[in-house]
C-alpha cells in the first residue's frame, strides 16, 4: 500500500510541490515501521534501490513514474543508489539527488538576506564540488515568491518535474546538489510562481558562463583552474594607479576593434596577442573595456547585461578572458571594465520578473523602468539586490584581477526624475528628487571596493553637478576616485567644430572648465558616445579642408593632454578614423596606408609617451598648484597659454595654443623661469603632417617680465597648433 496520499503524489508528478525533500529520498515510514525510499523517474520502466550488492525493486505507485520501496526492518538511514531501467531495457545506476544534505549554511542564508554575503558568488550559482563523497554540482538561486524552482537542462530533458530544488526556509533561497553533473553542463532554472501560474526558464543570475547568443542557457564552470602569471603587476599596482601617476586610457569595444578577414570576432586570446601589444606600443597606460559581461543584444554594446558574473561567450571562455587580463598586466597595462548597475534588460531569461514578481526591479514603473532604454531599474533598497550587485563588483576585482570599475549611467541612478516628466516619478520620503537608496548603494560600493582592493580605481560617468562625486564617503561624498568631465568634453567639442573665424566668440569654451576643475578629480573623456549616432568621428567634426581637419585634431589632442585631468580616448581616434564607429565592423585600419592617418597615429603615440615622461603633465592634476594661466585674454587671436607644474615646481611645461590657421610670428608669452626652453612638442611638426612652423627646437628666455611672469619668450606660433616648451634645468 502506498505510503503517501494521492494528492501529494499528484503534486510531485504535476510539478507543483514546493518541498520535494519532504517526500523524495529516504524517510521514516509514516506508520513508524521502518524506512521508505521514494523517487520520481518519469521515463523509467523500472527502478530499484541498490544497497551495496543488494538490489530491492521499487513499486510504481503512479503511472507517470513515481516509485517507492519500503524497508520495514530498518531504523537507521543508509546510503543507497538507484538502478533505473529505461524502456530500452538498459539499466544504469545513479545517485539519488534527494538523499543529500544541504550545502548552504544558516549563516549564508542570514548574510544574504541581510545584504552582507560579500562573496555571494561562492555560495549562489552553480559550483562543481564533492559532497558527501560524491562529485557533482550544487545549484543555488534566490526566488522567494516561487512555488517551485527546478534545475533543468539536457541531462533531464528540460523537464522541471525531475529536479525540483530545496527551499531554505524563509530566506527565499533554493538549492540542489545534483551528483554526476560537472563543468560544461548547460542548465537553467525553471521557476513556477505562486502568482497566476507564471512559469519561465531563467538563466542563472550567478552563472560564471553562458551560451553564445541567441542561445541563453547558463553553463557550469569551475573558476579554480586558471593559474595567474601577473604577480609583479599586482604587487606594484598601487604605484600605477595613484592619483599622481599618469593615466591615459584607451577605450575599446572588443567586438569591433579589429575583425578577421571573414568578419568574425577576434577571441580573447587573439586580442591578447594583437590588441595588448598595440596599446602598449601606443603609450597608453590602461585599457578600458566596454562591458564584457554577458548580454543578449549586440546593439546594446554590452550595456544591457543579463549575465552579471559571466564574461561574454562571444570571444571565448571565462579563462580566455582571464588570459587577456593576465597578458595586459604582464605588459604593464591596467584593465578597467565598464560596470552597469543602473539597469538591466527585460529579456525573458534575465532578471526581470524573476520569480513571478518584480524581484530585482521596482514594481512601480515610475521607479522601475527606464523609458529611454526600455530596461528595468534595480531596486537598490532591497538587501538581496544590493548584495547581488556589491558582490558582483568584488567578483570582477577578485576573480578577474580587474584594476578599475567605470560605473555607467550614474546620473540615472542618482535622480528619481531622470529623463521623466512631472507625474512620471515618485519623490523620496522627504519629497525630493534624489534616489536615496541608490546614493546609499553607490557609497557602499565605493567603501567596499576601496576596503577590499585599496589599489583599485572607481570612475563615475556622471553628467550633472551632483556635489562631491569623487570625494570620500566619510566626508559626505559618493566615494569615487575619478569623475568623467562631461562639461569639458561638451565645451571642447563644441569649440573645435566651429570655423576658426568664429572661435573668438566661443573663447570661454577653452577656459570655463578651470572654474570648476578642482571641485572633483576629473577624467577628460572622449568616449564612444561622441563618435556614434550621427555625431560623426572626431576627424569629421573638425572644420576646414583636409589639412586643417588633421591640424585641428592634433591641436585638440595636444590641448587635452596638457589640460588638468586624467585622459581617455576611444579606439580609432588615434589614427583619425574617418567614419563613425560601427559596432558591427572593425576599425578602418586600411587608413594607415595614407600618410596623414599614419602621422596622426605617430603623434598620439608620441603624445602618450611624452605625457607619461613629464611629471608636470600628470602629478598635480587635482589642485591649483599644478596649473597657472599665463594668458587667456587673447580672444581675437584665439590664443591661450598656461603652465603645468610638477610637485617639484622647478619642473614645469609652458603650453601655448593657437587655434586659428594664421601663423603668428613674434608672439610674446610670459615665462616663469630663466633659461633655455626646449620645444618638446609641436603639433605642427612635419613629422606629424603639419606645416613644420615652429621655434627651431627651442629658444632662450628674455629678462622681460610679461603677463605676470618674470621672464618671457618671443615665439613663432604655428597655425592650428599647440606647442609645449620645457625650461632646461642647470646642474
C-alpha positions as CSV (number, residue, x, y, z in Angstrom):
1,X,0.0,0.0,0.0
2,X,1.5,3.5,-0.9
3,X,2.9,5.5,2.0
4,X,1.7,8.8,0.6
5,X,-1.7,10.4,-0.1
6,X,-2.6,10.5,-3.8
7,X,-2.7,14.3,-3.6
8,X,0.9,14.6,-2.7
9,X,2.0,12.1,-5.3
10,X,-0.1,14.1,-7.9
11,X,1.6,17.3,-6.8
12,X,5.1,15.8,-7.3
13,X,4.1,14.4,-10.6
14,X,2.4,17.6,-11.7
15,X,5.4,19.7,-10.7
16,X,3.8,21.9,-8.1
17,X,5.0,20.5,-4.8
18,X,7.2,23.1,-3.0
19,X,9.2,21.0,-0.6
20,X,10.4,17.9,-2.5
21,X,12.8,16.8,0.1
22,X,9.9,16.2,2.5
23,X,8.7,13.5,0.1
24,X,11.5,12.2,-2.1
25,X,14.6,10.3,-0.9
26,X,14.9,8.3,2.3
27,X,12.3,8.9,5.1
28,X,10.8,7.2,8.1
29,X,7.7,5.2,7.0
30,X,4.5,7.1,8.1
31,X,3.3,4.2,10.2
32,X,6.6,4.1,12.1
33,X,7.6,0.7,10.7
34,X,10.9,1.1,9.0
35,X,12.1,3.4,6.2
36,X,10.8,4.3,2.8
37,X,12.7,5.4,-0.4
38,X,10.7,7.4,-2.9
39,X,11.7,8.7,-6.4
40,X,10.1,10.3,-9.4
41,X,11.5,9.0,-12.7
42,X,9.0,9.8,-15.4
43,X,10.9,8.0,-18.2
44,X,11.7,4.8,-16.2
45,X,10.3,1.4,-16.9
46,X,11.5,0.1,-13.6
47,X,13.5,1.4,-10.6
48,X,15.3,-0.4,-7.8
49,X,17.2,0.6,-4.7
50,X,20.8,-0.6,-4.6
51,X,22.5,-1.1,-1.2
52,X,25.9,-2.3,-2.0
53,X,25.4,-5.5,-3.9
54,X,21.8,-6.0,-2.8
55,X,19.0,-4.7,-5.1
56,X,15.5,-4.0,-4.0
57,X,12.8,-3.4,-6.7
58,X,10.6,-0.3,-6.1
59,X,6.8,-0.3,-6.6
60,X,5.3,2.0,-9.2
61,X,2.6,3.9,-7.5
62,X,1.8,6.4,-10.3
63,X,1.7,5.8,-14.0
64,X,3.9,8.9,-14.6
65,X,6.8,7.2,-12.9
66,X,6.5,7.7,-9.1
67,X,8.2,4.8,-7.3
68,X,8.7,3.8,-3.7
69,X,10.3,0.9,-1.7
70,X,9.6,0.2,2.0
71,X,12.3,-1.2,4.3
72,X,10.3,-2.3,7.4
73,X,13.2,-3.7,9.3
74,X,15.5,-0.6,9.0
75,X,15.6,2.1,11.6
76,X,18.9,3.9,10.7
77,X,19.3,5.9,7.5
78,X,21.6,4.2,4.9
79,X,23.5,5.1,1.8
80,X,22.0,3.8,-1.4
81,X,21.8,4.3,-5.2
82,X,19.1,3.9,-7.8
83,X,19.1,1.4,-10.6
84,X,17.0,2.9,-13.3
85,X,15.8,0.8,-16.2
86,X,14.6,2.6,-19.3
87,X,12.1,1.4,-21.8
88,X,15.0,0.2,-23.9
89,X,15.7,-2.3,-21.1
90,X,19.1,-0.7,-20.4
91,X,19.8,-0.3,-16.6
92,X,22.0,2.4,-15.2
93,X,23.0,3.2,-11.7
94,X,22.6,6.8,-10.3
95,X,23.0,8.6,-7.1
96,X,19.6,9.8,-5.7
97,X,19.6,13.6,-5.7
98,X,17.3,13.6,-2.7
99,X,19.5,11.7,-0.3
100,X,22.0,14.5,0.1
101,X,22.1,17.1,2.9
102,X,22.0,20.9,2.2
103,X,25.2,22.7,1.3
104,X,24.3,26.2,2.2
105,X,24.8,27.0,5.9
106,X,22.4,29.0,8.0
107,X,24.9,31.9,8.2
108,X,25.0,32.1,4.4
109,X,21.2,32.5,4.4
110,X,21.3,35.1,7.0
111,X,24.0,37.2,5.5
112,X,22.4,37.1,2.0
113,X,19.1,38.3,3.4
114,X,20.9,40.9,5.4
115,X,22.8,42.1,2.3
116,X,26.3,41.2,3.6
117,X,27.2,38.0,1.9
118,X,30.0,39.8,0.1
119,X,31.3,36.8,-1.8
120,X,27.9,35.6,-2.7
121,X,29.3,34.1,-5.9
122,X,30.9,31.4,-3.7
123,X,27.6,30.2,-2.5
124,X,25.0,31.0,-5.2
125,X,25.1,29.9,-8.8
126,X,26.5,26.5,-9.9
127,X,29.6,25.0,-8.3
128,X,31.2,21.7,-9.1
129,X,32.0,20.1,-5.7
130,X,32.4,16.8,-3.9
131,X,29.6,16.5,-1.4
132,X,29.3,13.5,1.0
133,X,32.0,11.8,-1.0
134,X,30.2,12.2,-4.4
135,X,31.2,14.5,-7.2
136,X,28.5,16.7,-8.7
137,X,27.3,20.3,-8.9
138,X,25.4,22.3,-6.3
139,X,23.0,24.9,-7.5
140,X,21.6,27.8,-5.5
141,X,19.2,30.7,-6.5
142,X,17.1,33.4,-4.9
143,X,13.4,33.2,-5.8
144,X,11.3,34.0,-2.6
145,X,8.0,34.1,-4.4
146,X,8.4,30.8,-6.3
147,X,6.1,27.8,-5.7
148,X,8.8,25.6,-7.1
149,X,12.2,26.1,-8.7
150,X,13.9,23.3,-10.6
151,X,17.2,22.8,-12.3
152,X,16.6,21.9,-16.0
153,X,18.9,21.0,-18.8
154,X,19.8,18.4,-21.4
155,X,20.6,16.0,-18.5
156,X,16.8,15.8,-17.6
157,X,15.3,16.7,-21.0
158,X,14.4,20.1,-19.7
159,X,11.7,18.6,-17.5
160,X,11.2,20.8,-14.4
161,X,9.5,18.0,-12.5
162,X,12.7,15.9,-12.4
163,X,15.0,18.1,-10.3
164,X,12.9,20.4,-8.0
165,X,15.1,22.3,-5.6
166,X,15.1,22.5,-1.8
167,X,13.6,25.8,-0.4
168,X,15.7,27.1,2.5
169,X,13.1,28.3,5.0
170,X,12.0,31.9,4.7
171,X,15.3,33.0,3.1
172,X,13.9,32.8,-0.4
173,X,16.9,30.7,-1.4
174,X,16.7,27.4,-3.2
175,X,19.4,24.8,-3.6
176,X,20.1,21.4,-5.0
177,X,23.1,19.2,-5.3
178,X,23.0,17.1,-8.4
179,X,25.5,14.2,-8.4
180,X,27.3,13.5,-11.6
181,X,26.9,16.9,-13.2
182,X,30.1,18.8,-13.9
183,X,31.9,21.5,-15.9
184,X,30.3,22.3,-19.3
185,X,26.8,21.2,-18.3
186,X,24.1,23.5,-19.8
187,X,21.3,24.5,-17.4
188,X,18.6,27.0,-16.5
189,X,16.2,27.4,-13.6
190,X,12.5,26.6,-14.2
191,X,10.6,28.9,-11.9
192,X,7.0,28.3,-11.2
193,X,5.5,31.2,-9.4
194,X,2.8,31.3,-6.7
195,X,1.1,34.0,-8.8
196,X,-1.2,33.3,-11.7
197,X,0.6,30.1,-12.7
198,X,3.5,32.1,-14.1
199,X,6.3,29.7,-15.2
200,X,9.5,30.5,-17.0
201,X,13.0,29.2,-17.6
202,X,15.6,31.7,-16.3
203,X,19.3,31.9,-16.8
204,X,21.3,31.7,-13.5
205,X,21.9,35.2,-12.2
206,X,25.2,34.0,-10.7
207,X,26.3,31.9,-13.7
208,X,30.0,32.1,-14.4
209,X,29.5,31.3,-18.1
210,X,26.7,31.4,-20.6
211,X,25.8,30.2,-24.1
212,X,26.6,32.4,-27.1
213,X,23.6,34.4,-28.2
214,X,21.0,33.7,-29.4
215,X,21.1,30.8,-27.0
216,X,20.6,31.9,-23.4
217,X,21.3,28.9,-21.1
218,X,23.9,29.1,-18.4
219,X,27.0,26.8,-18.3
220,X,28.6,25.2,-15.3
221,X,32.1,26.5,-15.0
222,X,35.0,25.9,-12.5
223,X,36.7,29.2,-11.6
224,X,39.5,27.5,-9.7
225,X,41.6,26.2,-12.6
226,X,43.3,29.2,-14.0
227,X,46.9,30.0,-12.9
228,X,47.7,33.7,-12.9
229,X,51.1,35.0,-14.1
230,X,50.6,38.7,-13.2
231,X,52.1,38.7,-9.7
232,X,54.6,41.5,-10.5
233,X,51.8,43.8,-11.7
234,X,49.5,43.1,-8.8
235,X,52.4,43.8,-6.3
236,X,53.1,47.1,-8.0
237,X,49.6,48.1,-9.0
238,X,49.2,50.8,-6.3
239,X,52.1,52.8,-7.9
240,X,50.5,52.6,-11.4
241,X,47.1,53.8,-10.1
242,X,47.9,56.6,-7.7
243,X,46.2,59.9,-8.5
244,X,49.6,61.5,-9.1
245,X,50.5,58.9,-11.7
246,X,49.9,59.2,-15.5
247,X,46.6,57.8,-16.6
248,X,45.9,57.6,-20.3
249,X,43.1,55.2,-21.2
250,X,42.3,53.5,-24.5
251,X,38.6,52.7,-24.5
252,X,37.8,49.6,-26.6
253,X,34.8,47.7,-27.8
254,X,36.3,44.2,-28.2
255,X,33.9,43.2,-30.9
256,X,34.8,46.0,-33.3
257,X,38.4,46.9,-32.7
258,X,39.5,44.6,-35.4
259,X,37.8,41.7,-37.2
260,X,39.1,38.7,-39.1
261,X,39.0,38.8,-42.9
262,X,35.8,36.8,-42.9
263,X,34.2,39.3,-40.5
264,X,34.4,37.0,-37.4
265,X,35.4,38.4,-34.0
266,X,38.9,38.1,-32.6
267,X,38.9,35.8,-29.5
268,X,40.1,37.0,-26.1
269,X,43.3,35.1,-26.7
270,X,43.7,36.6,-30.2
271,X,43.0,40.1,-28.8
272,X,45.7,39.4,-26.2
273,X,48.2,38.8,-28.9
274,X,47.2,41.8,-31.1
275,X,45.4,44.5,-29.0
276,X,47.7,44.5,-26.0
277,X,51.0,45.0,-27.8
278,X,49.3,47.7,-29.9
279,X,48.1,49.6,-26.9
280,X,51.5,49.2,-25.2
281,X,53.3,50.5,-28.3
282,X,50.9,53.4,-28.5
283,X,51.9,54.5,-25.0
284,X,48.6,54.2,-23.2
285,X,48.7,53.2,-19.5
286,X,45.3,51.5,-19.3
287,X,42.7,49.7,-21.4
288,X,39.0,50.4,-20.7
289,X,36.7,47.7,-21.9
290,X,33.1,48.4,-22.7
291,X,31.0,45.9,-20.8
292,X,32.2,42.4,-21.2
293,X,29.5,40.8,-19.0
294,X,27.1,38.6,-21.0
295,X,24.4,40.4,-22.9
296,X,21.9,39.1,-25.5
297,X,21.8,42.0,-27.9
298,X,24.9,43.1,-29.8
299,X,23.5,46.6,-30.4
300,X,23.5,47.3,-26.7
301,X,27.3,47.3,-26.9
302,X,27.2,45.3,-23.6
303,X,25.3,47.9,-21.6
304,X,22.2,45.7,-21.2
305,X,23.5,42.8,-19.1
306,X,21.8,39.5,-18.4
307,X,24.9,37.6,-17.1
308,X,26.5,39.8,-14.5
309,X,29.0,37.1,-13.4
310,X,29.9,35.8,-16.9
311,X,32.3,37.3,-19.5
312,X,30.5,37.2,-22.8
313,X,30.9,34.0,-24.8
314,X,31.3,36.0,-28.0
315,X,35.1,35.9,-27.6
316,X,35.7,32.8,-25.6
317,X,35.6,31.2,-22.1
318,X,36.0,32.9,-18.7
319,X,39.5,31.6,-18.6
320,X,40.2,33.0,-22.0
321,X,39.2,36.4,-20.6
322,X,41.4,35.9,-17.6
323,X,44.3,35.2,-20.1
324,X,43.6,38.5,-21.8
325,X,43.7,40.4,-18.5
326,X,46.8,38.4,-17.4
327,X,48.6,39.4,-20.6
328,X,47.7,43.0,-20.2
329,X,49.2,43.0,-16.7
330,X,52.3,41.3,-17.9
331,X,52.7,44.1,-20.5
332,X,52.3,46.7,-17.8
333,X,48.8,47.8,-18.8
334,X,45.9,48.2,-16.3
335,X,42.4,46.9,-17.3
336,X,39.3,49.0,-16.4
337,X,35.9,47.5,-17.0
338,X,32.6,49.2,-17.6
339,X,30.1,48.1,-14.9
340,X,26.4,48.5,-15.3
341,X,24.4,48.5,-12.0
342,X,21.9,51.2,-13.2
343,X,19.6,49.0,-15.2
344,X,19.1,45.6,-16.9
345,X,17.1,44.4,-19.9
346,X,13.6,42.8,-20.0
347,X,14.6,39.7,-21.9
348,X,12.6,36.7,-20.6
349,X,15.6,34.7,-19.5
350,X,17.1,37.6,-17.5
351,X,16.5,39.1,-14.1
352,X,13.2,40.8,-14.9
353,X,10.1,39.4,-13.1
354,X,12.3,36.6,-12.0
355,X,10.0,34.6,-9.7
356,X,6.7,35.9,-10.9
357,X,7.2,39.2,-9.0
358,X,9.3,42.3,-9.5
359,X,12.2,40.8,-7.6
360,X,15.3,42.7,-8.8
361,X,13.4,45.7,-10.1
362,X,10.8,48.1,-8.6
363,X,7.2,47.1,-9.2
364,X,6.0,50.7,-9.8
365,X,7.1,51.6,-13.4
366,X,7.6,55.2,-12.2
367,X,10.6,53.8,-10.3
368,X,11.3,50.5,-12.0
369,X,11.6,51.3,-15.8
370,X,13.9,53.4,-17.9
371,X,11.6,54.6,-20.7
372,X,14.5,55.8,-22.8
373,X,16.3,52.4,-22.8
374,X,13.4,50.0,-22.4
375,X,15.1,48.5,-19.4
376,X,14.3,47.8,-15.7
377,X,15.9,49.7,-12.8
378,X,17.3,47.8,-9.9
379,X,15.6,48.1,-6.5
380,X,18.5,49.4,-4.5
381,X,16.5,49.4,-1.4
382,X,16.3,45.6,-1.3
383,X,19.1,43.9,0.7
384,X,19.4,40.9,-1.6
385,X,19.5,43.1,-4.7
386,X,22.2,45.3,-3.2
387,X,24.1,42.1,-2.2
388,X,23.9,40.8,-5.8
389,X,25.4,43.9,-7.2
390,X,28.0,44.6,-4.5
391,X,29.2,41.0,-4.6
392,X,29.4,41.3,-8.4
393,X,31.7,44.3,-8.2
394,X,34.0,42.5,-5.8
395,X,33.8,39.4,-8.0
396,X,35.3,41.1,-11.1
397,X,38.1,42.5,-9.0
398,X,39.0,39.3,-7.2
399,X,38.3,36.7,-9.8
400,X,39.5,38.6,-12.9
401,X,42.1,41.0,-11.4
402,X,40.3,44.0,-12.9
403,X,42.1,47.2,-12.0
404,X,39.2,49.6,-12.1
405,X,35.4,49.8,-12.5
406,X,33.8,52.6,-14.5
407,X,30.2,52.8,-13.3
408,X,27.9,53.6,-16.2
409,X,24.9,56.0,-16.1
410,X,25.5,57.2,-12.5
411,X,23.2,60.2,-13.1
412,X,20.3,58.0,-14.0
413,X,20.8,56.3,-10.6
414,X,21.0,59.4,-8.5
415,X,17.8,61.2,-9.7
416,X,14.3,59.8,-9.4
417,X,13.1,62.1,-12.1
418,X,16.0,61.3,-14.5
419,X,14.5,61.7,-18.1
420,X,11.0,61.8,-16.7
421,X,8.2,64.3,-16.9
422,X,6.2,65.6,-14.0
423,X,3.9,62.9,-12.7
424,X,6.1,60.1,-14.1
425,X,8.3,59.7,-10.9
426,X,7.9,59.1,-7.2
427,X,9.5,61.6,-4.8
428,X,11.7,60.2,-2.0
429,X,10.5,60.2,1.7
430,X,11.5,63.8,2.0
431,X,9.7,64.9,-1.1
432,X,12.9,65.3,-3.1
433,X,14.2,64.0,-6.4
434,X,17.3,62.3,-5.1
435,X,17.3,58.5,-5.1
436,X,18.4,58.0,-1.5
437,X,18.6,54.2,-1.8
438,X,20.8,54.5,-4.9
439,X,23.0,57.0,-3.1
440,X,23.5,54.7,-0.2
441,X,24.3,51.8,-2.6
442,X,26.9,53.8,-4.5
443,X,28.6,54.9,-1.3
444,X,28.6,51.3,0.0
445,X,30.0,50.1,-3.3
446,X,32.9,52.5,-3.1
447,X,33.5,51.8,0.5
448,X,33.7,48.0,-0.1
449,X,35.9,48.3,-3.2
450,X,38.4,50.5,-1.5
451,X,38.3,48.5,1.7
452,X,39.0,45.2,-0.1
453,X,41.0,46.5,-3.0
454,X,42.6,49.8,-2.0
455,X,44.7,49.9,-5.2
456,X,41.7,49.7,-7.5
457,X,40.2,52.8,-9.1
458,X,36.5,53.6,-9.5
459,X,35.1,56.0,-12.1
460,X,31.8,57.7,-12.3
461,X,30.1,58.5,-15.6
462,X,28.1,61.4,-14.0
463,X,26.9,64.3,-16.1
464,X,25.3,66.6,-13.6
465,X,26.5,68.9,-10.9
466,X,25.9,66.4,-8.1
467,X,28.5,67.5,-5.4
468,X,31.5,65.5,-4.2
469,X,31.2,62.6,-6.6
470,X,34.9,61.9,-6.2
471,X,35.2,62.8,-2.5
472,X,35.4,60.1,0.2
473,X,32.3,58.8,1.8
474,X,33.4,59.7,5.2
475,X,33.4,63.4,4.1
476,X,29.9,63.1,2.6
477,X,31.0,62.3,-0.9
478,X,30.0,59.4,-3.2
479,X,33.5,57.9,-2.9
480,X,34.6,57.6,-6.5
481,X,38.3,58.1,-7.4
482,X,37.5,60.0,-10.6
483,X,34.6,61.5,-12.4
484,X,34.2,61.9,-16.1
485,X,34.3,65.6,-17.1
486,X,31.4,65.7,-19.4
487,X,31.2,69.5,-19.3
488,X,34.8,69.9,-20.5
489,X,34.1,67.4,-23.3
490,X,31.0,69.2,-24.5
491,X,32.7,72.6,-24.4
492,X,35.7,71.4,-26.3
493,X,33.9,69.6,-29.0
494,X,31.6,72.5,-29.5
495,X,34.6,74.8,-29.8
496,X,36.5,72.7,-32.2
497,X,33.6,72.2,-34.5
498,X,33.4,76.0,-35.0
499,X,35.1,77.5,-38.1
500,X,38.2,79.3,-36.6
501,X,36.8,82.6,-37.8
502,X,34.0,82.2,-35.2
503,X,36.1,80.8,-32.3
504,X,36.7,84.3,-30.9
505,X,33.1,84.3,-29.9
506,X,33.4,81.0,-28.1
507,X,36.8,81.5,-26.3
508,X,35.1,80.8,-23.0
509,X,34.7,77.1,-24.0
510,X,38.5,76.8,-23.7
511,X,38.7,78.3,-20.3
512,X,35.4,77.7,-18.4
513,X,36.4,74.2,-17.2
514,X,39.0,75.8,-14.9
515,X,36.2,77.5,-13.0
516,X,35.3,74.0,-11.5
517,X,38.4,72.0,-12.4
518,X,39.3,71.2,-8.8
519,X,35.8,70.6,-7.4
520,X,36.3,66.9,-8.4
521,X,39.0,64.5,-9.5
522,X,38.3,64.7,-13.2
523,X,38.9,62.4,-16.1
524,X,38.9,64.1,-19.5
525,X,36.9,61.6,-21.6
526,X,36.4,61.4,-25.4
527,X,34.4,58.2,-25.4
528,X,32.5,56.0,-27.9
529,X,29.4,58.1,-27.2
530,X,30.9,61.1,-29.0
531,X,31.5,59.2,-32.3
532,X,28.2,57.4,-33.0
533,X,24.6,58.0,-33.8
534,X,25.2,60.8,-36.3
535,X,27.7,62.7,-34.1
536,X,30.5,62.0,-36.6
537,X,34.0,60.9,-35.9
538,X,36.4,63.3,-34.2
539,X,38.2,64.0,-37.5
540,X,34.9,64.6,-39.3
541,X,33.8,67.0,-36.6
542,X,36.8,69.3,-37.5
543,X,36.2,72.2,-39.8
544,X,38.2,73.3,-42.9
545,X,39.9,71.4,-45.6
546,X,41.6,68.0,-45.1
547,X,44.9,69.5,-43.9
548,X,43.0,71.8,-41.4
549,X,40.9,68.9,-40.1
550,X,44.0,66.9,-39.2
551,X,45.7,70.0,-37.8
552,X,42.7,70.8,-35.6
553,X,42.6,67.2,-34.3
554,X,46.2,67.2,-33.4
555,X,45.8,70.5,-31.6
556,X,42.7,69.1,-29.8
557,X,44.7,66.1,-28.5
558,X,47.7,68.3,-27.5
559,X,45.4,70.7,-25.6
560,X,43.7,67.8,-23.9
561,X,46.9,66.2,-22.7
562,X,48.2,69.4,-21.3
563,X,44.9,70.3,-19.5
564,X,44.5,69.2,-15.9
565,X,42.8,65.8,-15.5
566,X,43.5,62.2,-16.5
567,X,42.8,61.1,-20.1
568,X,40.5,58.7,-22.0
569,X,40.1,58.3,-25.8
570,X,38.1,55.9,-27.8
571,X,39.7,53.5,-30.2
572,X,40.1,54.7,-33.8
573,X,40.6,58.3,-32.8
574,X,44.3,57.7,-32.5
575,X,44.7,57.3,-36.3
576,X,41.8,59.7,-37.2
577,X,39.1,57.2,-38.1
578,X,37.0,59.0,-40.7
579,X,33.8,57.1,-40.4
580,X,31.6,56.9,-37.3
581,X,32.2,53.9,-35.0
582,X,30.2,50.9,-36.1
583,X,30.0,48.0,-33.6
584,X,29.3,45.6,-36.4
585,X,32.7,46.0,-38.2
586,X,36.3,46.5,-37.3
587,X,38.0,49.9,-37.4
588,X,39.2,51.2,-40.8
589,X,42.8,50.1,-40.4
590,X,43.4,50.5,-44.1
591,X,43.6,54.2,-43.5
592,X,47.1,53.8,-42.1
593,X,48.3,53.4,-45.7
594,X,47.6,57.1,-46.1
595,X,50.4,59.4,-44.7
596,X,48.2,61.8,-42.7
597,X,46.5,59.0,-40.8
598,X,49.8,57.2,-40.1
599,X,51.2,60.6,-38.9
600,X,48.3,61.1,-36.6
601,X,48.8,57.7,-35.1
602,X,52.5,58.6,-34.6
603,X,51.5,61.9,-33.0
604,X,49.2,60.2,-30.5
605,X,51.9,57.6,-29.7
606,X,54.5,60.3,-29.0
607,X,52.0,62.4,-27.1
608,X,51.2,59.5,-24.8
609,X,54.9,58.8,-24.2
610,X,55.7,62.4,-23.6
611,X,52.8,62.7,-21.2
612,X,54.0,59.7,-19.2
613,X,57.5,61.0,-19.1
614,X,56.7,64.6,-17.9
615,X,55.6,64.7,-14.3
616,X,54.4,68.3,-14.9
617,X,51.6,66.9,-17.1
618,X,50.2,64.4,-14.5
619,X,51.5,64.8,-11.0
620,X,49.3,67.6,-9.8
621,X,46.0,67.2,-11.8
622,X,43.6,68.0,-8.9
623,X,45.0,71.1,-7.2
624,X,45.7,74.7,-8.3
625,X,49.4,74.1,-7.5
626,X,49.7,72.2,-10.8
627,X,48.3,74.9,-13.1
628,X,48.7,78.6,-13.8
629,X,47.2,80.7,-16.6
630,X,49.8,82.8,-18.4
631,X,47.2,84.4,-20.6
632,X,43.6,83.6,-21.5
633,X,42.6,87.1,-22.7
634,X,43.7,86.9,-26.3
635,X,40.2,86.3,-27.6
636,X,40.7,88.0,-31.0
637,X,43.6,85.7,-32.0
638,X,42.2,82.6,-30.2
639,X,45.5,82.0,-28.3
640,X,45.8,80.7,-24.8
641,X,48.9,79.9,-22.7
642,X,49.4,78.3,-19.3
643,X,51.9,76.5,-17.2
644,X,51.7,72.9,-15.8
645,X,53.8,72.3,-12.7
646,X,55.1,69.0,-11.2
647,X,55.2,68.6,-7.4
648,X,58.7,70.0,-7.7
649,X,57.8,73.4,-9.1
650,X,61.2,73.6,-10.8
651,X,59.7,71.0,-13.2
652,X,57.2,72.7,-15.5
653,X,55.9,72.9,-19.0
654,X,54.7,76.0,-20.8
655,X,51.8,75.3,-23.1
656,X,50.8,77.8,-25.9
657,X,47.9,77.1,-28.2
658,X,46.9,78.9,-31.4
659,X,43.5,77.8,-32.6
660,X,43.4,79.8,-35.9
661,X,45.0,78.9,-39.2
662,X,47.1,82.1,-39.0
663,X,50.8,81.7,-38.1
664,X,51.9,84.3,-35.6
665,X,55.5,85.4,-35.6
666,X,57.0,87.4,-32.8
667,X,54.3,86.4,-30.3
668,X,55.5,87.2,-26.7
669,X,54.5,84.9,-23.9
670,X,55.4,85.1,-20.2
671,X,57.7,82.5,-18.8
672,X,58.2,81.5,-15.1
673,X,61.9,80.5,-15.2
674,X,65.1,82.0,-16.8
675,X,66.9,79.8,-19.3
676,X,66.6,77.8,-22.5
677,X,63.1,76.5,-23.3
678,X,63.2,73.3,-25.3
679,X,60.3,72.8,-27.7
680,X,59.3,69.2,-26.6
681,X,56.1,69.1,-28.6
682,X,54.9,70.9,-31.7
683,X,51.7,69.5,-33.2
684,X,52.5,71.3,-36.4
685,X,55.7,69.3,-37.0
686,X,56.1,67.9,-40.5
687,X,56.8,64.6,-38.7
688,X,53.1,64.6,-37.8
689,X,51.8,66.0,-41.1
690,X,52.0,69.7,-40.2
691,X,53.5,72.7,-41.9
692,X,56.7,72.5,-39.8
693,X,56.5,76.0,-38.5
694,X,58.0,76.5,-35.0
695,X,60.8,77.6,-32.9
696,X,63.8,75.6,-34.2
697,X,63.7,73.2,-31.3
698,X,63.7,75.9,-28.6
699,X,64.9,79.3,-27.6
700,X,66.2,81.2,-24.5
701,X,64.0,83.4,-22.3
702,X,64.4,87.1,-22.1
703,X,64.6,89.1,-18.9
704,X,61.5,91.0,-19.9
705,X,58.6,90.5,-17.5
706,X,55.4,89.7,-19.3
707,X,51.9,88.6,-18.5
708,X,52.6,88.4,-14.8
709,X,55.7,86.3,-15.3
710,X,59.3,87.4,-14.5
711,X,60.6,86.4,-18.0
712,X,59.2,86.0,-21.5
713,X,59.7,84.2,-24.8
714,X,59.3,85.6,-28.3
715,X,57.7,82.7,-30.1
716,X,56.5,81.8,-33.5
717,X,53.1,80.2,-33.1
718,X,52.3,77.7,-35.9
719,X,48.8,77.6,-37.3
720,X,46.1,75.4,-35.6
721,X,48.7,74.0,-33.3
722,X,49.8,73.6,-29.7
723,X,53.4,73.8,-28.6
724,X,54.9,72.5,-25.3
725,X,58.1,74.3,-24.1
726,X,60.1,73.0,-21.2
727,X,62.8,75.0,-19.4
728,X,66.1,73.1,-19.1
729,X,67.4,72.9,-15.6
730,X,71.0,73.6,-15.0
731,X,73.1,71.5,-12.6
